[in-house]
Amino acid sequence: MTSPAGRTEGGGVGGQKRLKLLAVTACPTGIAHTYMAAEKLAQAAERLGIDMKVETQGSIGAENVMSDNDVKDADGVIIAADKDVDRSRFAGKRVLAVGVAEGIRRPEQLIEEVRTAPVQGAGGAGGSVEPPARGGGGGRERSVAYKALMNGVSYMIPFVVVGGLLIAVSLAIGGHATPEGLVIPKDSFWMDVNNIGVIGFKLMVPILSGYIAYAIADRPALVPGMIGGWIANDGSLYDSEAGAGFIGAIVTGFLAGYLVLWIKKVKVPKFAQPIMPIIVIPIVATTALGLFFVYVIGSPIAWVFEHLTSWLSGMTGTSAILLGAILGLMIAFDMGGPVNKTAFLFGAGLIATGNQTVMGMCAAAIPVMPLGQGLATLIRRKLYSEQERETGMAALFMGLFGISEGAIPFAAARPTQVIPANMLGGAVAGAVAGMAGVTDAVPHGGPIVAVLGAVGGVPMFFVAVAIGTVVTAVTTNALIGIKERGAASGSGSGAVVPEPVLAGVGAGGAGGSGVAVRTEKALSAPSAVAAPEGEVLSGYLTARTVKVQLESHDRDAAIREMAELLAATGNVRDVDELVRVALAREGQGTTGLGEEIAIPHAKTDAVSAPIVGFARSAEGIEWGSLDGTKAKLVFMISVPEAAAGDEHLRILSMLSRKLMDTDFRARLSAAPDEAAVLRVLAEVQ
């Protein structure tokens, strides 16, 4: 292999230097497939006489992080990942990027292909100028655009939650209903709390934009992305009464990212290369993007705002039901953008004229989006990650206080499912409120204004909100379900099987650590000190939860048999519910890991404490495994919903990694009885 430096490397024979490779493995959840790919690559390298250090980006944080010397001495890098991996440190090295499944299926071929892989873009510009991944052999990756959007959403969520909840609490405790809206006394403690929350909301949109850009073009794109997002959200910069909101932030994020990528391709003299990523690229991209938004994009936004207001003014004499539906559609469309603000300010402006019914329609629609999305995460929990479900609880709270921005993370992550559902629910709520003649005397919405006495027709106001919320939740889940079923039916045999994760555990691009994790060839070595039998897997697996031979011959029956085995501990409240949740998890993607292993799991309050069970099947059970093998070693993990921290993820990660050790699996298969099984499993550390 000819390295970028021009030296020829051999395989360690004939006096030639052994080839040195690095690898990075990662999946969206950072659990089993991450470690399986790492182990397969390490084993293949050892067979081929190649030195390889594998870095895993797992769910439990950084392990064995690569040093600068590791990268400096490497002849090539294999990235087997289904999530973003920072490649700036690999500048000047040959980099082969594939999906995580390819690291499992064909590690030897990847080691061969990296010899002729493209050289990562040099010049210190931060990111790659090469195509982000290749998808052959079933190792497809998510598109760059999708991963960039998810990256922005994941970083935005804490700002939405913190800002929204602080505003909600300050309004609830310190707010008073006045003709100007819910007002907090200026010199009060709660005004200070409110101001902190407002800062969180102001940062929310730039953060979304900035981290979309960052995911596309790395660090040089962060500044133009964030400043572009701020400009998009500040309508005063382009003579608009309302900013472009989160939709504008998505636009500026992608514009900034791809603009920076384009600038990186410009050839510059060597003396200028060091200052490109920290001075030239950020300044040029920020200036160009900012002026483009102010002079080109901003004018249409202001035009939309002005003409929508004029159009609504001409509708005041039309049917209240029709007007309410239109206002609800507008309120729900962009949650703070020009369309939303047009409807809100139209209703607020009519309060002074004595017409409070229009604001009543708006007030009923305003909380529907966050309430509906929060309810959706409750009624079909398996469709959402743990992070999304936590955000859903915060959205429910924000909805009670009329903070429609609580639904923005859901709309940004799944715009084609969430925005139409929001609009339908908002239209229904607005129409019902219009039909019932609901009024609102203050320019604010949500149940809080009814509680404070600003709403006329309170019973029908709550009916309108409730109906709109249910419509939004049901429609959202139906659309998400349709999309997932379509994706499942459209995936061929080469499609990547989703990473087996505990039901409800997040899979967002930023849910795991962004810091590299590393695993050496010694990854599969047995632990030097075995834990006592009573402490196997932190004590979650005991002699009562081990079965040497399963009686079942199919997956569903095996899961029920395992659930009944776990029930022997007394920690299972409802066996049927545990089985239902575990089977629902299988419906999301098989938990058959390959290598004759399956790890079904469930996160449910059907159990009162974390439990792990193990059983063997001599004939093997068809589990839909990635490599087509039948499952002979079956572990079942179950934790309650309220399980604190990531202990269950730590157990699953350790177990998945250890099971890649061929000798360990052989000894586990050969153990004659429960006590011998426990002695082998005690090596899992």
C-alpha positions in Angstrom: 0.0 0.0 0.0 1.3 3.5 -0.8 0.5 5.8 2.0 -0.3 9.5 1.5 3.3 10.2 2.5 4.5 8.1 -0.3 6.1 5.2 1.7 5.3 1.6 0.8 4.0 -0.6 3.6 4.0 -4.4 3.7 2.3 -7.0 5.7 5.1 -7.5 8.2 7.1 -10.1 6.2 10.4 -9.8 4.3 11.6 -7.0 6.6 8.8 -4.7 5.6 7.0 -2.6 8.2 3.6 -4.0 9.3 0.6 -2.1 8.0 -1.0 0.1 10.6 -4.7 0.9 10.3 -7.3 2.7 12.5 -11.0 2.0 12.5 -14.0 3.7 14.0 -17.3 1.9 14.5 -20.5 3.6 15.6 -24.2 3.1 15.3 -27.0 5.5 16.2 -27.5 4.0 19.6 -23.9 2.8 20.2 -24.7 -0.6 21.7 -24.3 -4.1 20.1 -23.5 -3.4 16.5 -20.8 -0.9 17.5 -18.8 -3.6 19.4 -19.6 -6.4 16.9 -18.1 -4.4 14.1 -15.1 -3.4 16.2 -14.4 -7.0 17.1 -14.8 -8.3 13.5 -12.4 -5.7 12.2 -9.9 -6.4 14.9 -10.1 -10.2 14.3 -9.7 -9.7 10.6 -6.7 -7.5 11.0 -5.0 -10.0 13.3 -5.6 -12.8 10.7 -4.0 -10.7 8.0 -1.0 -9.7 10.1 -2.0 -6.0 10.3 -1.8 -3.7 13.3 -5.2 -2.2 13.9 -6.7 0.0 16.6 -10.4 0.2 16.7 -12.3 3.2 18.1 -15.9 2.6 19.1 -18.4 5.4 19.7 -20.6 3.6 22.1 -23.5 4.6 24.3 -21.5 4.6 27.6 -18.9 7.3 26.6 -15.3 7.4 25.6 -13.2 4.3 25.8 -9.5 4.1 24.6 -9.5 7.4 22.8 -7.1 7.7 19.9 -4.0 9.8 20.4 -2.4 12.1 17.9 0.4 9.7 17.5 -2.0 6.9 16.6 -3.4 9.0 13.8 0.1 10.2 12.7 1.4 6.7 12.3 -1.7 5.2 10.6 -1.7 4.2 7.0 -5.4 4.3 6.6 -8.7 4.6 8.5 -11.9 2.6 8.2 -15.1 4.3 9.4 -17.9 1.7 9.8 -20.7 3.9 11.2 -24.3 4.9 10.8 -23.8 8.2 12.5 -21.6 11.2 12.1 -18.0 10.7 12.9 -15.6 13.7 13.1 -13.0 13.1 10.3 -11.0 16.4 10.7 -8.3 14.5 12.6 -7.7 12.2 9.7 -6.7 14.9 7.2 -4.0 13.5 4.9 -5.0 9.8 5.6 -6.8 7.4 3.4 -10.3 7.1 4.7 -12.9 4.5 3.8 -16.4 5.2 5.1 -19.1 2.5 5.1 -22.2 1.5 7.2 -21.7 -0.3 10.4 -23.1 -3.5 9.0 -20.2 -3.8 6.5 -17.8 -3.8 9.4 -19.6 -6.9 10.6 -20.1 -8.7 7.3 -16.9 -8.1 5.3 -14.1 -6.8 7.4 -11.3 -8.4 5.3 -12.6 -6.7 2.2 -12.7 -3.3 3.9 -9.1 -3.7 5.0 -8.2 -4.4 1.4 -10.3 -1.5 0.0 -8.8 1.1 2.4 -5.5 0.7 0.6 -6.9 2.6 -2.4 -9.4 4.8 -0.5 -9.5 8.6 -1.2 -7.3 10.8 0.9 -9.2 12.9 3.5 -9.1 16.6 2.6 -6.1 18.3 4.1 -5.5 22.0 4.7 -7.0 22.1 8.2 -10.4 23.0 7.0 -11.9 20.7 9.5 -14.1 18.3 7.6 -14.1 16.0 4.7 -14.4 17.1 1.1 -14.9 13.5 0.0 -18.3 11.8 -0.3 -19.4 11.0 3.3 -20.0 7.3 2.9 -20.4 4.5 0.5 -23.3 2.2 0.6 -22.4 -1.1 -1.1 -23.0 -4.4 0.4 -25.9 -3.4 2.4 -23.9 -1.0 4.5 -26.0 2.0 3.7 -25.7 5.2 5.8 -28.4 7.7 6.5 -28.1 10.7 4.1 -25.9 13.6 5.0 -29.0 15.9 5.1 -30.9 13.6 7.4 -28.0 13.2 9.9 -27.4 17.0 9.7 -31.0 17.7 10.6 -31.0 15.2 13.4 -27.8 16.7 14.7 -29.3 20.2 14.9 -32.5 18.9 16.5 -30.7 17.0 19.2 -28.6 20.0 20.2 -31.7 22.3 20.1 -33.9 20.1 22.4 -32.3 21.2 25.7 -32.7 24.9 24.8 -36.4 24.3 24.0 -37.0 22.4 27.2 -35.1 24.7 29.5 -36.3 27.9 28.0 -39.9 26.7 27.7 -40.2 25.3 31.2 -38.6 28.4 32.8 -41.1 30.7 30.9 -44.0 28.4 31.8 -43.1 28.4 35.5 -42.6 32.1 35.6 -45.9 32.8 33.9 -47.7 30.3 36.1 -46.5 31.7 39.4 -45.7 35.3 38.7 -48.0 36.1 35.7 -51.2 38.1 35.8 -53.8 38.4 33.0 -54.0 42.0 31.6 -55.2 43.4 28.3 -51.6 43.3 27.1 -51.4 39.6 27.9 -49.9 37.6 30.7 -47.7 40.1 32.5 -45.0 39.5 35.1 -44.1 42.5 37.3 -40.8 43.9 36.0 -38.9 44.0 39.3 -40.1 40.6 40.5 -38.0 37.4 41.0 -40.2 35.7 38.4 -39.4 38.3 35.7 -35.7 37.3 36.2 -36.6 33.6 35.8 -38.7 34.5 32.7 -35.8 36.5 31.2 -33.5 33.4 31.5 -36.1 31.3 29.8 -36.4 33.9 27.0 -32.6 33.7 26.4 -32.9 29.9 26.0 -35.7 30.4 23.4 -33.6 33.0 21.6 -30.7 30.6 21.4 -32.8 27.7 20.3 -33.1 28.7 16.6 -29.4 29.6 16.1 -28.4 26.4 17.8 -30.5 24.4 15.4 -29.0 26.2 12.4 -25.5 26.1 13.7 -25.4 22.4 14.4 -27.0 21.5 11.1 -24.2 23.4 9.4 -21.6 21.8 11.7 -22.7 18.3 10.8 -22.3 19.1 7.1 -19.0 20.9 7.1 -17.6 20.7 10.6 -16.2 23.5 12.7 -15.8 26.2 10.1 -19.5 26.1 9.4 -20.6 26.5 13.0 -20.3 30.3 13.2 -22.0 31.1 9.9 -24.7 28.6 10.8 -25.4 30.1 14.2 -25.3 33.7 13.0 -27.4 32.8 10.0 -30.0 31.2 12.4 -30.0 34.4 14.5 -30.6 36.5 11.5 -33.4 34.2 10.3 -35.1 34.5 13.7 -34.8 38.3 14.0 -37.3 39.8 11.6 -36.3 43.4 12.4 -33.1 42.8 10.4 -35.2 42.5 7.2 -38.2 44.7 8.0 -40.5 41.9 9.0 -42.6 41.9 12.2 -41.9 38.1 12.6 -38.7 36.1 12.0 -38.5 33.0 9.9 -38.4 30.8 13.0 -37.3 27.2 12.9 -38.0 26.7 9.2 -35.7 29.7 8.5 -33.1 28.1 10.8 -33.2 24.8 8.8 -32.7 26.8 5.6 -29.7 28.8 6.9 -28.2 25.7 8.5 -28.1 23.8 5.2 -27.0 27.0 3.2 -24.2 27.6 5.7 -23.0 24.0 5.6 -22.9 23.6 1.9 -21.5 27.1 1.3 -18.6 26.2 3.6 -18.1 22.9 1.8 -17.9 24.8 -1.5 -15.4 27.3 -0.1 -13.2 24.4 1.2 -12.8 23.2 -2.4 -11.2 26.5 -3.4 -7.4 26.0 -3.9 -5.4 28.4 -1.9 -1.6 28.9 -1.4 0.0 26.9 1.4 0.7 29.9 3.5 -3.1 30.7 3.6 -4.2 27.2 4.5 -3.8 27.5 8.3 -6.0 30.6 8.5 -8.7 29.3 6.3 -10.8 27.3 8.9 -10.5 29.9 11.7 -10.6 33.2 9.8 -11.3 33.2 6.1 -14.0 30.6 5.8 -16.1 31.8 8.8 -15.9 35.4 7.8 -16.7 34.9 4.1 -19.5 32.4 4.7 -21.1 34.4 7.5 -21.0 37.6 5.5 -22.3 36.0 2.3 -25.1 34.1 4.1 -26.2 37.0 6.3 -26.4 39.4 3.4 -28.2 36.8 1.3 -30.8 36.3 3.9 -31.3 40.0 4.6 -31.5 41.1 1.0 -32.9 38.1 -0.8 -34.8 35.8 1.6 -35.9 38.4 4.1 -38.0 40.4 1.6 -40.3 37.5 0.7 -40.8 36.7 4.4 -41.9 40.3 5.0 -44.1 40.2 2.0 -45.8 37.0 3.2 -46.4 38.6 6.6 -47.9 41.8 5.1 -50.2 40.1 2.6 -51.4 37.4 5.0 -52.5 40.1 7.4 -54.3 42.0 4.6 -56.0 38.7 3.5 -57.2 37.9 7.0 -58.5 41.4 7.5 -60.8 40.8 4.5 -62.2 37.6 6.1 -63.6 39.0 9.4 -67.1 38.8 8.0 -66.9 35.2 6.9 -68.0 32.1 8.7 -66.5 31.8 12.1 -65.9 28.1 11.6 -64.0 28.7 8.4 -62.0 31.6 9.9 -61.2 29.5 13.0 -59.9 26.6 10.8 -57.7 28.9 8.8 -56.3 30.6 11.8 -55.6 27.2 13.4 -53.8 26.1 10.3 -51.6 29.2 10.3 -50.9 29.0 14.1 -49.8 25.4 13.8 -47.8 25.7 10.6 -44.5 27.2 11.7 -44.9 27.8 15.5 -43.3 31.3 15.7 -42.6 32.0 12.1 -44.2 34.6 9.8 -47.4 32.5 9.2 -47.9 31.8 12.9 -47.2 35.4 13.9 -49.5 36.8 11.2 -52.5 34.9 12.7 -51.5 35.7 16.3 -51.0 39.4 15.7 -54.2 39.6 13.7 -56.2 38.1 16.6 -54.3 40.2 19.2 -54.9 43.4 17.2 -58.7 42.9 17.1 -58.9 42.7 20.9 -58.6 46.5 21.2 -61.5 46.9 18.8 -63.8 44.8 21.0 -63.6 41.7 18.9 -62.3 38.9 21.2 -63.6 35.9 19.3 -60.7 35.9 16.8 -58.2 35.7 19.6 -60.3 33.0 21.1 -59.8 30.9 18.0 -56.1 31.5 18.1 -55.9 30.8 21.9 -57.5 27.4 21.4 -55.1 26.4 18.6 -51.9 27.7 20.2 -51.5 24.8 22.8 -52.6 22.0 20.4 -49.2 21.4 18.9 -47.1 20.7 22.0 -50.0 19.0 23.8 -50.7 16.8 20.7 -47.0 15.8 20.3 -46.6 15.1 24.0 -49.8 13.0 23.9 -48.5 11.1 20.9 -45.4 10.0 22.7 -47.6 8.7 25.5 -50.1 6.7 23.5 -47.5 5.0 21.2 -44.3 5.0 23.1 -42.5 2.5 21.0 -42.5 4.9 18.0 -40.3 7.3 20.0 -36.8 7.3 21.5 -36.3 8.0 25.2 -35.1 11.5 24.5 -38.2 12.2 22.4 -40.5 10.9 25.2 -38.8 13.1 27.7 -39.2 16.0 25.3 -42.8 15.0 25.0 -43.4 15.4 28.7 -41.8 18.8 28.6 -44.0 19.7 25.6 -47.1 18.7 27.5 -46.2 21.1 30.3 -45.3 23.9 27.8 -48.6 23.4 26.0 -50.6 24.1 29.2 -49.0 27.5 29.2 -49.5 28.3 25.6 -45.9 27.8 24.5 -46.3 26.3 21.0 -42.6 26.1 20.5 -42.6 23.0 22.6 -43.5 21.1 19.5 -40.7 22.5 17.4 -38.2 19.6 18.1 -40.8 17.1 16.7 -41.6 19.2 13.7 -38.0 19.7 12.9 -37.2 16.0 13.2 -40.2 14.7 11.2 -41.6 17.6 9.3 -43.6 15.6 6.8 -45.5 13.8 9.5 -45.7 16.3 12.3 -46.4 19.6 10.5 -49.5 18.2 8.7 -50.8 16.6 11.9 -50.2 19.9 13.8 -52.1 21.8 11.2 -55.0 19.4 11.2 -55.3 19.6 15.0 -54.9 23.3 15.0 -57.6 23.8 12.4 -60.0 21.6 14.3 -59.4 23.4 17.5 -59.8 26.8 15.9 -63.0 25.8 14.1 -64.6 24.4 17.2 -63.7 27.6 19.1 -65.1 29.7 16.3 -68.3 27.7 16.2 -68.8 28.0 20.0 -68.0 31.7 20.1 -65.0 31.3 22.5 -63.4 34.6 23.4 -60.0 35.6 24.8 -59.4 39.0 26.3 -55.6 38.8 26.3 -53.0 38.1 23.6 -52.0 34.7 24.8 -53.2 31.1 24.4 -53.4 27.8 26.2 -55.2 26.6 29.3 -53.4 29.1 31.4 -55.4 32.0 30.1 -58.7 30.2 30.9 -57.4 29.4 34.4 -56.6 33.1 34.9 -60.1 34.2 33.8 -59.3 35.7 30.4 -61.4 33.3 28.4 -65.1 33.5 27.7 -66.9 30.1 27.1 -64.4 28.1 29.1 -66.0 24.7 28.7 -66.0 24.9 24.9 -62.5 26.3 25.0 -61.3 23.1 26.7 -63.4 21.0 24.4 -61.7 22.7 21.4 -58.2 22.2 22.8 -58.9 18.6 23.8 -60.3 17.6 20.4 -57.5 19.4 18.5 -54.9 17.7 20.8 -56.3 14.2 20.2 -56.5 14.8 16.4 -52.9 15.9 16.3 -51.6 13.0 18.4 -53.5 10.3 16.5 -52.6 11.8 13.1 -49.0 12.1 14.0 -48.7 8.5 15.1 -50.6 7.3 12.1 -48.3 9.1 9.7 -45.2 7.9 11.5 -46.5 4.4 11.5 -47.2 4.6 7.7 -43.7 5.8 7.1 -42.1 3.1 9.2 -44.2 0.3 7.6 -43.2 1.7 4.1 -39.6 1.7 5.1 -39.8 -1.8 6.4 -41.5 -3.2 3.3 -39.2 -1.4 1.0 -36.0 -2.6 2.5 -34.4 -5.5 0.6 -32.3 -8.3 1.9 -29.3 -6.1 1.9 -30.8 -3.5 4.2 -29.2 -2.8 7.5 -31.1 -4.3 10.4 -31.7 -1.6 13.0 -29.5 -1.6 16.0 -31.0 -3.7 18.8 -31.7 -1.2 21.6 -33.8 -1.3 24.7 -37.3 -0.2 23.8 -37.5 3.6 24.3 -33.8 4.3 24.3 -32.9 7.3 22.1 -31.3 7.0 18.7 -30.7 10.6 17.7 -27.5 11.7 16.3 -26.4 13.4 19.4 -27.7 11.0 21.9 -24.3 9.3 22.3 -21.0 10.8 23.0 -19.4 12.8 20.3 -16.0 11.8 21.7 -14.3 8.9 20.0 -14.1 5.6 21.8 -11.4 3.0 21.1 -11.1 -0.7 21.4 -7.8 -2.6 20.9 -7.2 -6.1 19.7 -7.3 -7.1 23.3 -11.0 -6.2 23.3 -12.0 -9.8 23.4 -9.6 -11.0 26.0 -11.2 -12.5 29.1 -11.3 -10.4 32.2 -8.4 -11.1 34.5 -10.5 -11.2 37.6 -13.9 -12.9 37.5 -16.7 -11.5 39.6 -18.3 -13.6 42.2 -21.3 -15.7 41.0 -23.7 -13.5 43.0 -22.4 -10.4 41.2 -22.8 -11.6 37.6 -23.8 -8.6 35.5 -24.0 -6.4 38.6 -26.1 -9.0 40.3 -28.9 -8.8 37.7 -28.3 -12.4 36.5 -28.5 -15.1 39.1 -28.9 -18.9 39.2 -32.7 -18.4 39.2 -32.5 -16.7 35.8 -30.4 -19.2 34.0 -31.8 -22.1 31.9 -29.5 -24.6 30.3 -32.0 -25.7 27.6 -34.9 -23.8 26.2 -38.0 -25.8 25.4 -39.3 -23.4 22.8 -38.6 -23.7 19.1 -39.7 -20.2 17.8 -38.9 -16.7 18.8 -42.2 -15.6 20.3 -42.5 -18.7 22.5 -38.8 -18.4 23.5 -39.5 -14.8 24.7 -42.4 -15.9 26.7 -40.4 -18.8 28.2 -37.6 -16.3 29.1 -40.2 -13.9 30.6 -41.5 -16.7 32.8 -37.9 -17.5 33.8 -37.4 -13.9 34.9 -40.6 -14.0 36.9 -39.0 -16.6 39.2 -37.1 -13.6 40.8 -40.4 -12.0 42.0 -39.5 -8.8 40.2 -42.0 -9.3 37.3 -45.4 -7.7 38.0 -47.0 -8.8 34.7 -45.6 -11.5 32.5 -48.0 -10.9 29.7 -47.1 -7.2 29.5 -43.4 -8.0 29.6 -43.9 -10.4 26.7 -45.9 -7.8 24.8 -43.3 -5.0 25.2 -40.4 -7.4 24.2 -42.3 -8.5 21.1 -43.1 -4.9 20.2 -39.4 -4.2 20.4 -38.8 -7.1 17.9 -41.2 -5.4 15.6 -38.9 -2.4 15.5 -36.0 -4.5 14.4 -34.6 -7.9 15.3 -32.5 -8.3 18.4 -30.7 -11.2 16.8 -27.1 -10.1 16.7 -25.7 -12.8 14.6 -23.0 -15.3 15.8 -25.9 -17.4 17.1 -26.8 -14.7 19.7 -30.0 -12.9 20.5 -30.6 -10.3 23.2 -34.4 -9.6 23.4 -35.1 -6.7 25.8 -37.8 -4.5 27.1 -38.1 -1.3 29.1 -41.4 -1.6 31.0 -43.0 -1.1 34.4 -44.1 -4.7 34.2 -40.8 -5.3 36.1 -40.0 -3.7 39.4 -36.2 -4.0 39.1 -33.6 -4.6 36.3 -33.3 -8.4 35.5 -31.2 -10.4 33.1 -31.9 -14.0 32.1 -29.9 -16.4 30.0 -30.9 -19.6 28.2 -29.5 -21.9 25.5 -31.1 -23.7 22.5 -29.4 -26.7 21.2 -31.2 -26.6 17.8 -31.2 -22.8 17.5 -34.2 -20.5 17.0 -34.8 -18.4 13.9 -34.4 -14.8 15.1 -33.9 -12.9 11.8 -30.2 -12.3 12.7 -28.0 -10.1 10.6 -25.8 -13.1 9.5 -28.7 -15.5 9.1 -27.6 -17.8 12.0 -30.2 -19.2 14.4 -30.0 -18.0 18.0 -28.5 -20.6 20.4 -27.4 -18.2 23.1 -30.3 -16.0 24.3 -30.1 -13.3 26.9 -33.2 -11.3 28.0 -32.8 -7.9 29.6 -35.7 -6.0 31.2 -35.6 -2.8 33.2 -38.4 -0.6 34.6 -39.3 2.7 33.0 -38.0 4.5 36.0 -34.6 2.8 35.9 -32.2 5.5 36.7 -29.1 6.3 34.6 -27.7 4.2 31.9 -26.9 1.1 34.0 -28.9 -1.1 31.6 -27.0 0.3 28.6 -23.7 -0.4 30.4 -24.7 -4.0 30.9 -25.9 -4.4 27.3 -22.7 -2.9 26.0 -20.4 -5.1 28.1 -22.4 -8.2 27.2 -22.4 -7.5 23.5 -18.7 -6.9 23.5 -17.8 -10.0 25.4 -20.0 -12.2 23.2 -17.8 -11.3 20.3 -15.1 -13.4 21.9 -15.2 -16.8 20.1 -13.6 -18.7 23.0 -16.1 -17.1 25.5 -19.0 -18.2 23.4 -17.6 -21.7 23.1 -17.2 -22.0 26.8 -20.7 -20.6 27.4 -22.2 -23.1 25.0 -20.3 -26.0 26.6 -21.0 -25.2 30.3 -22.7 -28.3 31.6 -25.0 -26.7 34.2 -26.3 -23.4 35.7 -23.3 -23.0 38.1 -20.8 -23.5 35.2 -22.8 -21.0 33.1 -22.6 -18.4 35.9 -18.8 -19.0 36.3 -18.3 -18.2 32.6 -20.6 -15.2 32.6 -18.8 -13.8 35.7 -16.0 -12.8 33.2 -18.2 -10.1 31.8 -16.8 -6.9 33.2 
